[in-house]
Amino acid sequence: MIKIYTTNWCPSCNMAKTLLVEKGLSFEEINIEEKNMSRNELKKLTGGSTVPQIIINNNSIGGFDSLVRLNTMGKLEELLDS
């Protein structure tokens, strides 16, 4: 299961979602602006206060750069299988 915490204005959020869609992966998007979630609340949930914050199988992987790195190294699928 993939959760991605986003905002409306975030280009990295859009790039992360595009990468996931291109890989045929489904995800739950939580828009922190629409949920009126503070950055402190986001940090408590994910460990990070910037967007996007991506959670895969209850493991916080960080943001878009981390997602790209995992994908490039072939470790994204490993994480999804765990």
C-alpha positions, 0 to 999 in steps of 0.5 A: 500500500502506498500513501502520498501526502501532497499539496495542490501547488507542489511540482514534486508531488505531481512528479511522484504521482506521475512516476507511480501511475507510469509504473501502474501502481495505485496509491492513496493521496492525502492532500494536507491542504484539503485536510487542514493538516499542519506541517507538524502533524505531517511530521508526526505521521511521516517523519518529514515536514515537506511534501511529498511524503511517501509511505510504502507498506507503513515505511516512510521513504521520504519524498520524490528524490527518495522515490526516484532513487529507490526506483532507479536502484530497483528497490521500489518493487522490493519495498512493495513486496515486503 
